Amino acid sequence: MVSGAPVIGVTGASGYIGRALTKALIARDYEVVTLGRADASRDLDFMASSGYRSALEGLSTVIHCGGLAHNDALPEDYEQINYRATIALADAALTVGVKRFIFLSSLNVVPAAGYQGSTAASALPRPDTPYVVSKWKAEQGLDQLLRYSACELSICRPGLVYDHELTGNLAILASIAHRLPVGLPAVGVRGMVSRPDLVSLLTVLAAKEGKLDEKTSRFAVTDGECYSSKRIGSALGGRTPIMAPAGLWRFGGVCRDVLRGKPFGATWRSLSLGGWTGPRPAIDGWRPEWTLETLLAERSVSQ
């Protein structure tokens, strides 16, 4: 183990980001305690109202990656797991003497225009989906609880996360790009970040000593690029790039929603999403290494 290094607790260690983060921290010889219900070092149930303090005993840093990250859950589940359990976890962290609490929020809390990536959630308008509302409320609760406490708070708002393993909206776009003989439409815009770069940033934050400055307390996490659906489809290596009008894509998306039992308009929203695309954060010791194109090209070379 790293001499004098923090003992790091990771929630959601079996998830898409937490799994890679845990592996990276262990590879750097940090002492890592995983927190959760399945294959974790210590039991922690976000649906329960107790057990938080005992799970955090002896930890100096908590990286909270756990939570509901899809859009098919009930609103009350987002409220409990992403909001109320997050505040309960932070309160327990403060009580047992955790020195640093790093929360993985979502870039979707920041509107596409008119705001900075570091704008406090309390100054942002209420989002329009239960998932993002739960992150928005959690950020405000954490600010109120920890901002002026002895426990340092960092709120990371990652954009759409990409890697060789595709999930969420990116997996949907990949499926469409590979199954249809037309290129994805030139609609939508979003900020993105590679999973290796996000993991690297979280590792940098966990290793920092002393009081954090304002630029590491709340920020959007992207690679600084601006991605449309068309650009994503090209990077994913879809079929012949014959272009189809947006109206046809919208109709096709509705058909896909019906066939797959998805909410009306879900596919079109994944294509036409207009997200925040400001500059990447300036964090000492971190700089993104990848773009979507270079990461996927690296995969092709390695294969």
Stockholm file with secondary structure:
# STOCKHOLM 1.0

chainA/1-303         MVSGAPVIGVTGASGYIGRALTKALIARDYEVVTLGRADASRDLDFMASSGYRSALEGLSTVIHCGGLAHNDALPEDYEQINYRATIALADAALTVGVKRFIFLSSLNVVPAAGYQGSTAASALPRPDTPYVVSKWKAEQGLDQLLRYSACELSICRPGLVYDHELTGNLAILASIAHRLPVGLPAVGVRGMVSRPDLVSLLTVLAAKEGKLDEKTSRFAVTDGECYSSKRIGSALGGRTPIMAPAGLWRFGGVCRDVLRGKPFGATWRSLSLGGWTGPRPAIDGWRPEWTLETLLAERSVSQ
#=GR chainA/1-303 SS CCTTCCEEEEESTTSHHHHHHHHHHHHTTCEEEEEESSSCSEECCTTSSSCHHHHHTTCSEEEECCSCCSSCSCHHHHIIIIIIHHHHHHHHHHHHTCSEEEEECCGGGSCSSSSCTTCCGGGSCCCSSHHHHHHHHHHHHHHHHHTTSSSEEEEEEECEEECSSCCHHHHHHHHHHHHSSSCCCSCCBBCEEEHHHHHHHHHHHHHCCSCCCGGGTEEEECCSCCBCHHHHHHHHTCSCCCCCCHHHHHHHHHHHHHHHTCCTTHHHHHHHCBCCCCCCCCCTTCCCCCCHHHHHHHHHHHC
#=GC SS_cons         CCTTCCEEEEESTTSHHHHHHHHHHHHTTCEEEEEESSSCSEECCTTSSSCHHHHHTTCSEEEECCSCCSSCSCHHHHIIIIIIHHHHHHHHHHHHTCSEEEEECCGGGSCSSSSCTTCCGGGSCCCSSHHHHHHHHHHHHHHHHHTTSSSEEEEEEECEEECSSCCHHHHHHHHHHHHSSSCCCSCCBBCEEEHHHHHHHHHHHHHCCSCCCGGGTEEEECCSCCBCHHHHHHHHTCSCCCCCCHHHHHHHHHHHHHHHTCCTTHHHHHHHCBCCCCCCCCCTTCCCCCCHHHHHHHHHHHC
//
